[in-house]
Structure formats: structure tokens, C-alpha cells
Amino acid sequence: MDIIYSDIKTINGFACDVVISGLQKFVRRADIPRALACANELALSNGELFEYMWSRLMVISVEDIGLGDPMASVRTYDKYQQHIGSNNDADAQKALYYEAIIDLCGCNKERGSCILAQLIRTIFQSSNAQANVEQLYARLIDGDAEQAALTAYAIANKGSQYYQGIWECLLNFAKCKLAFEPNAAILVETLNRMRSENYKDSGIHPMYFTHAIRYLCCLKNGTGLCLKEHSMTEGEACPPAKLEFPSYVFDKHTLWGQEHGRDELHFLRNCATVIPEVNVDGNDWTHRLIALIEGGLYA
């Protein structure tokens, strides 16, 4: 794994890869002062890092909030669109990312979409399954998130010309089978835009369609999605002089972590903690993923 920005220092002299890792870890643990401090470091350093910060916040809304608060992705994306339209008004831009980060810190959290995306990639490598959108639609009707995600991954691997068909299938299902829940189509469309705008390469990036699939299957199955009023509505950044980075920040996503052998198992066991954590669908994906890694079968 390449570590981007590891050779750059932030405005107050912090290693940029550590600040980026810290931002995500602190949001996961609902540590508003340190999350805001990391965001300030990136926002004030240069324009590229400022944009990358927003990219990470959108990833966090899917990877770490997940179905703990499904509409967090929509709210974060909306804040980013306001940021784009702010005409470089520094005060307005700061208010927007403060609101986004405090919102994400206050959400219920769960990492099921990210874990399932990793799991299906490994399962696919060993099964080499074939699939089409008709099969994907049938899996959605069955409400089987894991099989639907695996089917979608198999379709995506057929080539880029098939990839958009996955999103068209998901949106069609949301509109036709889940018309009682208008947020379903909104979330699917937002995730597709977020993915296409964040990643300009030809990669699959399965976490996004996996997240959409899990949400649609929860609605189809009548699974209660836990939405709560946020207890966190405001906060201030800690001063740069007091910004410290605990050990869990230095994982495989930092240069230091890689140089010291911190791998996926270390990350899952020590650095992926989310607070407050909820279990939406009772899945066992984390335990299965760890077993695959320990067995040397992780792709």
C-alpha cells in the first residue's frame, strides 16, 4: 500500500500521513477536539490537502458510520457541495467542515460495509463467480446482502462497461421495490456520485455499492436501522501545541506503521474501533475476515 503525502508536513509541522490517519481515527472514536484539529491542519496547509480532507470525510461516512446512520453520507456530500459553492469564503468553509465532522462524530457507527467489501473480494478470488444484473436484482429481492454484494462484485469484474449497470440496477430496485422509502433512491444516487467524483481511476471500489446493497436489503427485510438524535452538536479544536497522536493512529496507513510491520490484523484489532458502535444486522463478517487473514487466504 502506497502512503500518500508521507513526505509533506502540515502548517504546524506534523507529518501529513499521520494527520490524515488521525482525522479518521478521531472521528471513529468521537473525539471532536482532535478531529477538528487534524482537519484544521489539512485545511490550512494547502488547497490539495483541503480537498483531500473532504474526500476522507466522505469515505468515513460510508466506511465508519455505515448503517449506524445511513444518511450521514448524504449529509456529508451535501456539505461538500456547499463547500464547492462557497466562493473560497474561509469562514463559511470552516463552518462547513466543522459541522460535517461534529455530525460524523455524533453518529452511531458500524464498519460492516467496508468489512463485507473486503470479504467478498477474497471470496471472489477463490470462486471466480459469474453473474449478471438479473441475478443481482434477484438477490436484492431475497434480501441477501452478502450474496448480492458478491454478485455485484462479479459483475464489476467483467469490465468497466458493466459497472454502471450495477448502479442502474440498485437505483431501479430502490425506486420500484422500496418506493415507500424515498431516502433509498437518494442514498444510492449519492453514493454513486460520491464514488465517481472521489475516484477518477478505473478501479471497482466495492465499498460504495456494498453499502448501498446493505441499506436496500435492510429496508427489504424490515431490519430496524438505528437512527438517533445527535448528542454532539458543537465543539472546538484543540490547539496545535496540544495535538497528540496515540498509538492507534500509527497503523498500516502511515509510513511509520508500515516501517514497523503494522498490518491488516493489527489494524482490525487495534485501530478500527468506532464509538458509539451498533450492530445493525448481526453479521459475522469481521470474525470471518480475520480468520481468512490468519489462514493466509486474504486477497
N, C-alpha and C positions, 0 to 999 in steps of 0.2 A: 504494500500500500504506500503510495506516494504521499508525503506530508507537504501540503501546500503552505506557503507563507512562513516556513520554518526559519528562513533567513532574514526575516523582517522584524524590526522592533516597532512597538506601538509608540504613541506620542509620549508616554511616560516610561519607555524603556523596557516594557515587558516583551517576552518572546511571543510573537503573534500566534503561533500554533497553540501555545498554552492558553492564551486569552480566548481563542475560539473554542477550545475544548472546555475551558472554564465556563463560558457562557452557557453551553448546553448542559453541563453537569449541574450548574447552579439553578437553572430553570427546572431541571428534573427534580431537584431537592427543595424547590420552592424558596430558595434563598434570594429574595428580591434585591437586597443591597449589593451583593456581589455580582448578581446577574446584570444589574443596571451598570455597575462599574465596568464590567467587561464590555458591555455594549458601548459605553462612552469611549472606551479606549479605541474600539474599532471605528466608531463614527467620526471621531476627531482626528484620526491618523491620516486617512486619505479616502477619496471617493470610492475607490475599488473595494476597500475593506468595509466601507459603509454599506455598499450594495451586497457584499458577501454576508454581512451580518443579517440583513433581511432574508437572504436565501436560507441561512441557518435557522432563522425563526420559523420559516415556513416548513422546513424539514422537521423541526422539533414538534410542530403542531400535529404532524402525522406520526412520526416515529415514537415520540414520548408521551404525547397526550392521547393519541389514538381514539379508541371508543370511550375513553373516560369522559370526553366531551367532544363528540364528533364535529360539532360546528365550530370548534376552535380554529380549524383550518380555514373556514370561510371568513371568520373574523380577522384572522391574521393576514390573509390575502387581501381583504378589503382595506386593512390599514396600510399594506404595502402599496396598493393602488393610490391611496390618498397621499402617500409619501412621494410617489412619482409625480403626482399633480400639484405638489406643494410649491413649485417655482423656487426651489432652493431656500425657502424660508427656514432658517436654522431652528428657530423656536418651535415652529409647527412640526418640523421633522423630529425634533427631540421628544415632543409631546406624544407623537405617534408611536415611536418605538418604546417609550416608557409605558404607554397604555398596552401595547401588544405584549411586552414582557411581563408586566404585572398580571395581565389576563392569563397568560400561559402558566405562570407560577401558581395561580389560584385554582387552576383546573384539577379535577380528578384526572388521574393518569394511568395508562397501561400501554405496554410495548408490544402487544400481540401482532399488530400488522407488520412491524419490522421483523419480528421473530418468524412469523409464518412465511414472509417473503424469503428469508434465508433458508428456511426449512424446505420449501418447495423447489428452490433452486438445486439443493442437494438431492432431493428425491428424483427430480427430473434427470439429473446427470446419470443416475443408475437405472432409470426406467426407460428413458428416451421415448416418452409417451407421445402419441399423435392426437391431434384434436382439431375441432372446428368451432365456429361461433354457435352453431346449433347445439352442440354438446355443452358449451358454456351456459347457454340460456337454460338448458335442462337442469344443470347443476344449481343454478340460481333458484329455479322453481323448487328444487328439492331442499333448498336452504342449507346446502352443504358447503360451507365457506372454504374448507381445506381443499376439497376436490374441485371446486370452482376456480380457486386460485391456481391450482396445479394445471387445470385445463387452460386457463388464460396464459400461463407461462409457456405452455407447449405451443400455443398459437403464436405468441410473440416470437418464439424461436424459429418459426417458419420463415421469418423475414419481415423487414420494416413495412412492406406493403400490407401485411396482415395486422399490424399493431393497432392502427386506428379502428379496425373492426371490433377490437375488444371494447374500446370506449363507446363506440356506437351501440354495441350490444348492452352494455351496462346502463347507458342512458335510456335506451328503449325500454329496458326492464323497469327502471325507476319510474318512467312516465306511464307505462301501461299496467304494470302489476302492483305498483305502490303509489298510485295516484292519490291515495288518502294522505300521503306524507310528502308535501311539496319540497321539503328540505332534501329529500333523496336525490332528486334531479339536480338541485343546486349544488350539493356536495360533489356529485360525480363530475359535473361540469367544472367546478372549481379545482378539483384535484387534477383533472386533465390539463387545464390551463397552467396550473402551478408546475406540473411536471414538464410541460413543453417549454415554459419560459425559464425554468431553473436549469434545464439541461439542454444544451444545443448539440450534443453528440447523438449518435445513433444507438445508444445503449437502451436496454429494456427498462431499467429502474422499476422493478416489480412492486416495490412497497406501495406505490400510489394506487395501482389497480387492485392490489391485495386489500388495501384499506377500504376502498370503495366496495369491494365484494363483501367484506366482513360486515360493513354497515348495512348493505342491502339484505344480506342473509339474516342479520339480527332483526330487521324490520319484518322480513318474510316469516320468521319463526316466532315473532311476538316477544322476542327477548327484550327485557327492560333495559334500556340504555340509561345509565345513571347520570342525570343532569342535576346540578346543584347551583344554588346561588353562591357566587364567589365571596369568600370571607376576606379576600385580599383585593382591595380596590385602590390602594395608593402605596407609595414607598419612595425612598430616596436612595441614591447610590452611595456606597461607602467611599471615602476619599481614596485616591490612588495610593497614598502612603500606607493605608491600612488594608489594601487589597492583597490577600494571601491566597495561595492555591494549595489545597490539601492534596494528599497522595492520590486520591481517586481522580484527580484531573489529569494526572500523568499516565494515561493509558496508551494503547496502541495507536491512537490518533495524534500523538505528539512525537516529535523526534526523540525526546528523552525516553519516552515509553518504549519505542521501538529499539533504541540502543540498549535498553535494559531488559529486553525479552518479554515485554508485556504483550500478551497475545489475546485472541478472542475469548479464551476461557477466563483469563484474568479480567477482561472487560465485563463479561456477563456476570461474574461472581462478585466483582468489587465496584464497578463503575456505572452500572446500568440501573441503579436504584432510582425509583421515582416516588415522589411524595406529594399528595396522598395517593396511594395505589389502590385501584379497584380491579376486581376480576369480573369481566363482563359476561364471558361465555364459557367459563370453566375449562378453558383449553389447557393442554399439557405440552404446548409447543416448546417452551423454554427447556424443560427437562429432556425432551426428545432431541433438541438441538445440541444440548450439552453432551448427551450420550453419543451422538454422531461424531462430535468433535473428539471426545475421549477415545472413540473407536477408530479414529483416523479416517473417517468416511466423509468429513465435511468438505464440500466443494468450494 
